């Protein structure tokens, strides 16, 4: 029996859809809550050892993302991010499948970063989202991996790509509406990860199968919020107007935004202005390759998709 299939959980999500397209030509089997025979998607209940024996890799993308509206119960995070991962990892160990890739997050390590985040950092997550991902990581790392298998725990920073919604889309709308951007006095640096670079890394891990381990994922370059806004304006051919509004006024507006539906609230301000730099040296050494896109090229692709 040939081990040539690639199983992807969470295949209907943003990363899953893009990864399936990127791996075009590969024998992809999706795993989701709802079956779809025409798209070759099976349910978790139907995933058996016999299925996984036919696979070269299982890519576990499914998870409960950070809930900005704070309506998700803690148990749901652990049910999905921890317990489902444990169940699928155990099935992998019992099967003939060669590679298991778990999509964790940098938030399983730190919600705030001083300097540059590396894989040597001692995890200390604050959010339930990060804690639930870390629990899954700890279970995986507590097992001795057979010599014939490879297990990769991936910790991506903020993933973006064409048509992906979020703060990039918000910034695009602000600049497109010619509203002056008021955060000029905030000086930060943060890492991004384009969906193209993420898919490239996953494909390389499957083909090259370097040593098992934990790997941070990020583009090479970091950008400040003002560099990002300038890049968006240049990509749109609409030069961005950046105003240096005093920080205390911005923070007051953010507090007001917690109760009134305006562009800015405290959580969004934190996301936009935080410094969060992530090292990608270890993963590039592991796959022995440079990433295909710079951070600027990847961001331009995302921005152009909003037009």
Backbone torsions as a table, in degrees:
resi	resn	phi	psi	omega
1	UNK	NA	123.8	-176.8
2	UNK	-75.8	131.8	175.4
3	UNK	-93.2	79.9	-174.7
4	UNK	-127.3	2.0	-179.9
5	UNK	-89.3	154.5	175.0
6	UNK	-120.8	118.5	179.1
7	UNK	-93.9	135.4	-179.8
8	UNK	-130.5	115.4	173.1
9	UNK	-84.7	153.4	-177.0
10	UNK	66.9	32.7	-172.8
11	UNK	-70.6	-17.5	-179.8
12	UNK	-89.6	-3.5	178.2
13	UNK	-80.8	178.1	-176.7
14	UNK	-57.4	-50.5	-179.7
15	UNK	-67.8	-42.3	-179.0
16	UNK	-59.8	-45.6	179.7
17	UNK	-61.9	-44.5	-179.6
18	UNK	-68.9	-38.8	-179.8
19	UNK	-66.7	-40.7	178.3
20	UNK	-60.2	-42.9	178.3
21	UNK	-65.5	-40.1	-178.6
22	UNK	-66.5	-36.7	-179.5
23	UNK	-89.1	26.5	-178.2
24	UNK	-51.2	131.0	-178.4
25	UNK	100.7	-21.6	175.7
26	UNK	-77.6	159.2	178.6
27	UNK	-85.5	91.9	-174.7
28	UNK	-95.3	133.0	171.3
29	UNK	-121.3	121.4	178.7
30	UNK	-86.7	149.5	175.5
31	UNK	-126.9	123.9	-176.1
32	UNK	-150.9	178.1	178.8
33	UNK	-71.8	-27.8	-179.6
34	UNK	-117.0	130.9	178.7
35	UNK	-76.4	151.6	176.1
36	UNK	-149.1	88.2	-176.4
37	UNK	-54.5	-37.7	-178.0
38	UNK	-67.9	-23.6	177.8
39	UNK	-104.2	8.4	-179.8
40	UNK	57.8	47.8	178.2
41	UNK	-115.5	127.5	177.3
42	UNK	-110.8	166.9	178.2
43	UNK	-89.5	164.3	177.3
44	UNK	-61.6	-33.6	-179.4
45	UNK	-65.5	-28.6	-178.1
46	UNK	-92.1	-3.7	178.7
47	UNK	-77.1	112.7	-178.0
48	UNK	-122.5	171.8	177.9
49	UNK	-57.0	-39.2	-178.9
50	UNK	-60.4	-37.1	177.0
51	UNK	-64.5	-51.7	-174.8
52	UNK	-67.9	-24.2	176.4
53	UNK	-61.8	-20.3	-179.4
54	UNK	-91.0	-0.2	-172.2
55	UNK	-102.9	145.7	169.6
56	UNK	-90.0	-28.1	-176.4
57	UNK	-148.6	146.0	170.7
58	UNK	-120.9	118.6	-179.2
59	UNK	-106.8	111.6	-175.4
60	UNK	-97.5	97.6	-179.6
61	UNK	-98.8	-23.8	-172.9
62	UNK	-60.2	138.3	178.9
63	UNK	-175.4	166.2	176.2
64	UNK	-96.9	113.7	-176.4
65	UNK	-77.0	166.2	178.1
66	UNK	-59.0	127.8	-175.1
67	UNK	-94.4	103.5	-178.1
68	UNK	-66.3	-26.8	-179.0
69	UNK	-84.9	-8.5	176.2
70	UNK	58.1	43.3	177.9
71	UNK	-106.9	-6.5	-177.4
72	UNK	-85.2	134.3	177.5
73	UNK	-76.6	148.6	-177.7
74	UNK	-56.4	-38.7	-177.3
75	UNK	-59.0	-35.3	-178.3
76	UNK	-64.7	-37.6	176.9
77	UNK	-61.1	-46.6	-177.9
78	UNK	-72.1	-33.7	176.7
79	UNK	-61.5	-43.6	-174.7
80	UNK	-88.6	-53.2	-173.6
81	UNK	-75.1	-30.5	-178.1
82	UNK	-101.5	-62.3	-171.3
83	UNK	-66.1	-39.9	178.1
84	UNK	-64.6	-40.1	178.1
85	UNK	-62.2	-43.8	178.7
86	UNK	-59.9	-45.0	-179.2
87	UNK	-61.6	-45.7	-177.8
88	UNK	-70.6	-37.4	178.5
89	UNK	-64.7	-40.9	177.2
90	UNK	-61.7	-40.4	177.3
91	UNK	-63.2	-39.1	177.8
92	UNK	-61.2	-46.2	-178.9
93	UNK	-61.0	-32.6	-178.1
94	UNK	-82.8	-9.9	-174.7
95	UNK	-101.7	-179.1	175.8
96	UNK	-92.2	4.0	179.2
97	UNK	-62.0	140.1	-171.5
98	UNK	-93.0	-32.2	-171.0
99	UNK	-129.4	131.8	174.3
100	UNK	-121.3	124.3	179.0
101	UNK	-118.1	119.8	178.9
102	UNK	-107.2	121.9	178.3
103	UNK	-85.2	98.3	176.4
104	UNK	-93.8	-139.8	-177.5
105	UNK	-164.1	153.2	174.1
106	UNK	-63.9	-21.9	179.8
107	UNK	-71.4	-9.8	172.5
108	UNK	-74.8	-11.6	-179.1
109	UNK	-108.2	-53.0	-173.6
110	UNK	-153.1	138.9	174.8
111	UNK	-89.4	-22.9	174.2
112	UNK	-131.1	146.3	-175.9
113	UNK	-126.6	132.1	170.7
114	UNK	-107.5	123.2	-175.3
115	UNK	81.6	-133.4	-178.4
116	UNK	-122.5	130.6	-179.0
117	UNK	-77.1	124.2	175.6
118	UNK	-119.1	173.1	-178.6
119	UNK	-70.4	-13.1	180.0
120	UNK	-82.2	-9.9	-178.7
121	UNK	-62.2	140.9	178.1
122	UNK	-81.0	121.2	-176.5
123	UNK	-61.3	135.0	175.8
124	UNK	-150.9	65.0	-177.9
125	UNK	-69.7	150.4	180.0
126	UNK	-103.8	-40.1	-176.0
127	UNK	-80.7	156.8	175.3
128	UNK	-62.2	-36.5	176.7
129	UNK	-56.5	-52.0	-179.9
130	UNK	-64.6	-40.4	-179.9
131	UNK	-64.8	-38.5	-179.3
132	UNK	-68.9	-35.1	176.3
133	UNK	-69.5	-40.4	179.6
134	UNK	-64.2	-39.4	177.7
135	UNK	-57.3	-41.7	178.2
136	UNK	-65.8	-42.0	177.6
137	UNK	-58.5	-46.1	-177.0
138	UNK	-62.1	-38.4	178.5
139	UNK	-64.0	-46.3	-179.3
140	UNK	-61.0	-45.0	-175.4
141	UNK	-73.4	-13.9	178.6
142	UNK	-78.9	-8.0	-177.5
143	UNK	-101.9	141.1	172.7
144	UNK	-77.5	124.9	-177.4
145	UNK	-87.2	126.6	177.6
146	UNK	-56.0	148.5	-177.1
147	UNK	-60.4	-25.5	-177.8
148	UNK	-84.3	-2.9	-176.7
149	UNK	-119.2	160.0	174.8
150	UNK	-130.5	139.0	179.3
151	UNK	-130.7	126.0	-178.4
152	UNK	-121.8	123.5	172.8
153	UNK	-100.8	114.8	-176.7
154	UNK	-103.1	131.9	178.3
155	UNK	-117.1	87.8	178.6
156	UNK	-78.6	151.6	167.7
157	UNK	-86.8	-155.0	-174.0
158	UNK	-64.4	116.1	-179.6
159	UNK	-89.0	137.9	176.4
160	UNK	-142.1	164.3	178.5
161	UNK	179.8	175.3	-178.4
162	UNK	-50.6	129.8	176.5
163	UNK	70.9	5.6	176.5
164	UNK	-75.0	128.0	-179.3
165	UNK	-83.9	166.4	178.4
166	UNK	139.0	-155.7	-175.4
167	UNK	-66.1	-29.6	177.1
168	UNK	-64.0	-41.0	178.2
169	UNK	-65.7	-37.8	177.6
170	UNK	-63.1	-46.6	179.0
171	UNK	-61.9	-39.6	177.7
172	UNK	-59.2	-44.7	-178.1
173	UNK	-64.9	-39.1	179.5
174	UNK	-63.1	-48.2	-177.9
175	UNK	-68.9	-38.2	179.7
176	UNK	-64.3	-31.0	179.9
177	UNK	-86.2	2.2	178.0
178	UNK	65.0	21.9	173.8
179	UNK	-75.3	128.1	178.4
180	UNK	-59.3	138.7	178.7
181	UNK	-87.0	120.0	-167.5
182	UNK	-93.9	6.6	-171.0
183	UNK	-100.3	29.2	-175.9
184	UNK	-60.8	-23.7	-178.2
185	UNK	-84.1	-6.0	179.1
186	UNK	-88.5	126.7	-177.2
187	UNK	-117.1	106.5	-177.2
188	UNK	-138.9	173.2	172.6
189	UNK	-141.0	137.3	177.5
190	UNK	-147.3	155.4	179.5
191	UNK	-93.2	150.7	174.8
192	UNK	-129.2	166.5	176.4
193	UNK	-139.9	114.8	177.9
194	UNK	-75.4	147.4	-180.0
195	UNK	-60.9	-31.6	178.9
196	UNK	-64.3	-44.7	179.3
197	UNK	-67.0	-36.5	177.5
198	UNK	-62.3	-48.2	-179.5
199	UNK	-63.5	-39.0	177.6
200	UNK	-59.2	-45.6	-179.2
201	UNK	-63.3	-45.2	-178.6
202	UNK	-61.8	-43.4	179.8
203	UNK	-63.4	-39.7	178.6
204	UNK	-65.7	-38.6	179.0
205	UNK	-62.1	-40.7	-179.6
206	UNK	-68.2	-40.4	-175.6
207	UNK	-79.9	-39.4	-176.0
208	UNK	-90.6	-30.3	179.7
209	UNK	48.4	62.8	174.6
210	UNK	-70.0	-171.8	-176.5
211	UNK	-62.3	144.2	174.6
212	UNK	-60.7	152.5	177.5
213	UNK	162.9	-174.9	178.5
214	UNK	-100.8	133.1	-176.5
215	UNK	-135.7	127.7	170.8
216	UNK	-76.8	147.2	179.5
217	UNK	-125.8	127.3	177.8
218	UNK	-162.6	158.1	170.2
219	UNK	-68.8	169.4	-176.8
220	UNK	-69.2	-41.5	-171.6
221	UNK	-98.1	153.7	172.4
222	UNK	-110.4	152.7	178.9
223	UNK	-131.1	148.1	170.6
224	UNK	-83.8	166.0	178.6
225	UNK	-61.4	-37.1	-179.1
226	UNK	-73.4	-33.9	173.5
227	UNK	-65.6	-38.3	179.1
228	UNK	-65.8	-45.4	179.0
229	UNK	-61.9	-42.0	177.8
230	UNK	-61.7	-42.8	178.8
231	UNK	-62.3	-41.4	178.4
232	UNK	-61.7	-45.8	179.3
233	UNK	-60.7	-44.2	179.2
234	UNK	-63.6	-40.0	-179.7
235	UNK	-66.0	-33.5	-179.0
236	UNK	-87.5	-6.1	-173.0
237	UNK	59.9	34.5	176.3
238	UNK	-133.8	89.3	-176.9
239	UNK	-48.7	126.7	-177.6
240	UNK	-75.2	140.5	175.1
241	UNK	-98.7	112.1	-177.9
242	UNK	-105.3	119.5	179.9
243	UNK	-103.5	144.5	179.1
244	UNK	-96.2	67.5	178.5
245	UNK	-72.3	135.3	179.2
246	UNK	-51.8	140.6	-175.1
247	UNK	-60.4	-37.4	-177.0
248	UNK	-65.9	-31.8	176.8
249	UNK	-70.7	-41.7	178.7
250	UNK	-61.5	-43.5	-179.0
251	UNK	-66.0	-34.6	176.1
252	UNK	-66.5	-42.9	177.4
253	UNK	-62.1	-38.3	179.4
254	UNK	-63.7	-38.6	177.1
255	UNK	-63.9	-41.8	177.1
256	UNK	-62.6	-38.0	-179.2
257	UNK	-65.8	-16.6	175.6
258	UNK	-68.4	-21.3	-176.6
259	UNK	-117.4	-18.1	179.9
260	UNK	-121.7	134.1	-176.7
261	UNK	-72.3	81.8	172.5
262	UNK	-115.9	175.5	-176.0
263	UNK	-57.5	-34.1	-169.1
264	UNK	-113.1	135.1	167.9
265	UNK	-138.0	177.7	-172.7
266	UNK	-65.7	-39.5	-179.5
267	UNK	-68.5	-40.5	179.7
268	UNK	-67.7	-38.6	177.1
269	UNK	-60.7	-42.7	178.9
270	UNK	-61.9	-44.5	-179.5
271	UNK	-62.4	-41.7	-175.7
272	UNK	-73.1	-31.9	-169.6
273	UNK	-112.1	-1.4	-179.0
274	UNK	-70.4	151.7	170.3
275	UNK	-95.6	123.1	-177.3
276	UNK	-149.7	91.7	-177.1
277	UNK	-104.9	132.6	-173.7
278	UNK	-123.5	130.3	177.9
279	UNK	-79.4	138.5	175.5
280	UNK	-118.1	14.7	-175.4
281	UNK	-61.5	-43.6	-175.7
282	UNK	-63.0	-44.3	-177.2
283	UNK	-69.5	-36.3	179.3
284	UNK	-67.5	-36.4	175.5
285	UNK	-66.8	-37.7	-177.7
286	UNK	-65.9	-44.1	-178.2
287	UNK	-89.0	-5.9	178.1
288	UNK	52.7	50.8	-178.4
289	UNK	-157.3	150.9	172.1
290	UNK	-86.7	152.4	179.9
291	UNK	-72.0	144.0	-175.2
292	UNK	-69.1	-28.2	-176.9
293	UNK	-120.6	142.8	168.8
294	UNK	-75.9	165.8	177.1
295	UNK	-60.4	-37.3	-178.6
296	UNK	-67.1	-42.8	179.1
297	UNK	-64.7	-43.2	179.6
298	UNK	-64.0	-43.2	179.7
299	UNK	-65.2	-37.9	177.8
300	UNK	-62.7	-39.4	177.3
301	UNK	-61.0	-43.2	178.9
302	UNK	-64.7	-46.8	-178.3
303	UNK	-61.3	-43.2	179.9
304	UNK	-62.2	-25.6	-180.0
305	UNK	-73.4	-16.6	-179.8
306	UNK	-81.5	-13.6	-174.9
307	UNK	-68.2	NA	NA
